[in-house]
């Protein structure tokens, strides 16, 4: 199974990928997303970035950014600190 799948509703990111990025057990990811401890943002590329999407996940002052193609293949991955003011949903 791929770490990211794509459907008509959007992207599904494997909990193993997020758990590894944030240093938490993958089984805690769904609950952390439900209660807002992990938030996310999805952006669709235009122009020269058409066919790509940027998925950014935020947890406790850290962000994981994934750039993926239309099939869900990860093209780039980065992790970086963020201030609480930059996190969506907070």
Backbone bond lengths (Angstrom), bond angles and torsions (degrees), N, CA, C in turn:
res aa  C-N    CA-C-N  psi(-1)  N-CA   C-N-CA  omega(-1)  CA-C   N-CA-C  phi
1 X - - - 1.452 - - 1.524 109.67 -
2 X 1.308 116.09 139.46 1.453 121.92 177.15 1.523 109.60 -72.27
3 X 1.324 117.01 156.89 1.457 120.43 178.81 1.521 111.79 -74.65
4 X 1.321 117.29 -19.74 1.466 121.38 178.27 1.519 108.13 -135.82
5 X 1.326 115.54 127.64 1.459 119.57 174.90 1.528 108.41 -115.62
6 X 1.324 114.44 155.72 1.462 120.96 -176.35 1.523 108.16 -121.53
7 X 1.343 115.13 134.31 1.461 120.57 175.99 1.522 108.28 -135.48
8 X 1.306 116.56 179.64 1.464 120.79 178.06 1.532 111.22 -62.38
9 X 1.329 117.09 -25.85 1.471 121.45 -179.60 1.522 112.59 -84.13
10 X 1.327 118.40 -14.84 1.455 120.98 179.95 1.516 112.02 135.23
11 X 1.317 116.01 -149.41 1.454 122.91 -176.07 1.525 111.01 -101.40
12 X 1.329 115.40 146.21 1.462 122.16 172.18 1.522 105.56 -122.19
13 X 1.331 115.87 118.52 1.461 121.93 -177.44 1.526 108.26 -104.77
14 X 1.310 115.78 129.85 1.451 122.06 -178.59 1.529 110.76 -60.39
15 X 1.321 116.37 135.92 1.464 121.85 -179.92 1.526 111.95 -62.95
16 X 1.324 117.90 -28.21 1.470 121.26 177.32 1.524 110.58 -61.65
17 X 1.324 116.77 -40.44 1.465 121.50 179.88 1.524 110.79 -64.57
18 X 1.331 116.44 -47.03 1.463 120.22 -179.83 1.526 111.27 -69.06
19 X 1.309 117.21 -42.27 1.453 120.65 179.26 1.521 111.42 -59.89
20 X 1.313 116.34 -43.50 1.455 121.26 178.50 1.525 111.20 -63.53
21 X 1.315 116.94 -42.45 1.466 121.30 -178.60 1.518 112.43 -65.49
22 X 1.338 117.01 -35.92 1.457 120.62 -175.99 1.532 113.35 -102.93
23 X 1.316 117.40 0.23 1.464 120.42 177.61 1.509 114.20 69.62
24 X 1.328 116.78 35.88 1.462 121.23 178.21 1.528 109.21 -128.43
25 X 1.320 115.70 162.11 1.458 120.88 178.78 1.528 109.96 -66.19
26 X 1.325 117.91 132.53 1.463 120.79 -178.55 1.527 114.04 -55.40
27 X 1.331 117.12 -31.64 1.462 119.18 -178.45 1.530 112.98 -69.00
28 X 1.325 117.59 -14.67 1.470 120.13 177.51 1.530 112.72 -86.02
29 X 1.320 117.37 -14.36 1.471 121.70 -174.26 1.531 113.10 -58.82
30 X 1.338 120.31 -50.76 1.477 118.53 -178.63 1.527 113.48 -56.84
31 X 1.337 117.03 -42.98 1.461 119.60 -179.99 1.535 111.09 -67.06
32 X 1.325 117.05 -41.26 1.468 119.70 178.98 1.528 111.12 -63.05
33 X 1.321 117.00 -33.93 1.471 119.69 177.19 1.527 110.46 -72.24
34 X 1.319 116.82 -40.78 1.473 119.93 178.72 1.523 112.29 -62.52
35 X 1.345 116.85 -40.49 1.459 118.40 -176.26 1.532 113.22 -91.71
36 X 1.325 117.55 5.21 1.462 121.25 173.31 1.516 115.55 86.18
37 X 1.336 118.67 7.83 1.463 120.06 176.55 1.527 110.74 -72.24
38 X 1.318 116.30 -28.76 1.463 122.34 171.66 1.515 106.63 -116.53
39 X 1.318 115.86 125.21 1.461 121.14 176.23 1.523 107.89 -118.76
40 X 1.329 115.56 166.88 1.464 118.21 -177.50 1.518 111.10 -148.07
41 X 1.316 113.05 163.33 1.463 121.89 176.13 1.525 107.04 -141.42
42 X 1.330 116.32 139.42 1.458 122.49 177.91 1.521 108.25 -123.02
43 X 1.325 116.12 131.57 1.459 121.42 179.10 1.525 108.93 -128.25
44 X 1.328 116.43 137.69 1.458 122.83 -178.83 1.518 109.75 -100.99
45 X 1.335 116.73 130.16 1.451 121.81 -178.84 1.517 112.49 -70.04
46 X 1.325 115.76 147.71 1.464 123.17 175.36 1.529 108.20 -129.01
47 X 1.325 116.23 165.35 1.461 120.62 179.35 1.511 110.97 60.34
48 X 1.334 116.69 -127.03 1.461 120.42 -178.45 1.527 112.66 -67.57
49 X 1.334 118.18 -14.79 1.460 122.30 177.15 1.528 113.27 -98.47
50 X 1.326 117.32 8.17 1.464 120.58 178.21 1.528 109.10 -56.87
51 X 1.323 115.92 140.04 1.459 121.08 -178.52 1.515 113.41 89.78
52 X 1.335 116.28 -2.85 1.464 121.14 178.10 1.525 108.74 -117.15
53 X 1.316 116.14 154.47 1.462 122.11 174.21 1.511 108.57 -133.76
54 X 1.319 115.11 149.89 1.459 121.28 176.71 1.520 107.49 -113.79
55 X 1.337 116.01 121.01 1.454 123.09 179.74 1.521 107.31 -111.57
56 X 1.320 117.48 122.92 1.459 120.80 -179.79 1.518 108.62 -123.24
57 X 1.326 115.67 129.79 1.459 123.29 179.77 1.515 107.99 -116.09
58 X 1.334 116.55 140.45 1.460 122.59 -176.94 1.518 109.55 -123.55
59 X 1.341 115.48 136.34 1.474 121.28 175.45 1.525 108.90 -155.24
60 X 1.309 116.18 123.61 1.467 123.13 173.28 1.528 113.75 44.16
61 X 1.311 117.14 54.57 1.458 120.74 175.03 1.511 115.73 77.80
62 X 1.325 117.24 9.72 1.465 122.29 176.93 1.516 108.94 -123.99
63 X 1.325 115.01 152.18 1.462 120.58 175.68 1.518 109.16 -129.61
64 X 1.318 115.33 146.34 1.453 123.36 170.94 1.515 105.96 -117.97
65 X 1.318 117.27 123.37 1.467 120.75 179.09 1.528 108.56 -116.48
66 X 1.318 114.95 127.34 1.458 122.69 177.79 1.514 108.68 -119.55
67 X 1.321 117.39 131.06 1.458 121.85 170.36 1.521 104.93 -106.07
68 X 1.331 115.75 125.07 1.461 121.17 -175.60 1.523 110.47 -127.01
69 X 1.332 115.36 155.71 1.462 118.76 174.38 1.522 109.56 -88.57
70 X 1.315 116.55 -178.88 1.471 120.69 -174.95 1.526 113.20 -65.17
71 X 1.330 117.39 -16.50 1.459 121.17 177.25 1.519 113.36 -94.58
72 X 1.351 117.48 0.04 1.455 121.28 179.55 1.519 114.63 90.24
73 X 1.332 117.73 4.20 1.464 120.79 177.56 1.525 109.51 -72.00
74 X 1.309 116.78 131.78 1.464 121.54 179.81 1.527 109.29 -75.30
75 X 1.335 115.86 119.80 1.455 122.22 178.75 1.519 111.60 -93.53
76 X 1.327 116.82 -34.41 1.465 120.93 174.90 1.521 108.72 -152.73
77 X 1.323 113.38 156.80 1.469 120.61 -177.43 1.519 107.68 -144.55
78 X 1.326 116.17 134.27 1.463 120.06 175.77 1.521 109.37 -145.48
79 X 1.316 115.01 155.47 1.456 121.66 177.52 1.519 106.68 -134.74
80 X 1.330 116.61 140.00 1.454 120.06 -175.28 1.521 110.18 -158.74
81 X 1.346 116.65 158.57 1.464 120.11 177.32 1.523 110.60 -75.88
82 X 1.336 116.28 148.42 1.465 121.93 175.52 1.526 108.85 -137.08
83 X 1.317 114.85 152.16 1.466 118.94 175.65 1.528 107.62 -83.94
84 X 1.304 117.15 156.44 1.463 120.92 179.68 1.502 112.03 -58.62
85 X 1.332 118.54 -30.22 1.445 122.05 179.55 1.522 114.18 -65.75
86 X 1.330 117.38 -20.07 1.462 121.22 -178.84 1.518 113.06 -93.88
87 X 1.324 117.83 -7.58 1.462 120.33 -177.22 1.517 110.38 -81.13
88 X 1.330 118.26 129.18 1.464 119.54 175.83 1.517 109.84 -69.21
89 X 1.309 116.09 147.53 1.449 120.68 176.29 1.519 114.35 81.19
90 X 1.307 118.45 5.34 1.472 120.90 -179.78 1.494 110.00 -124.34
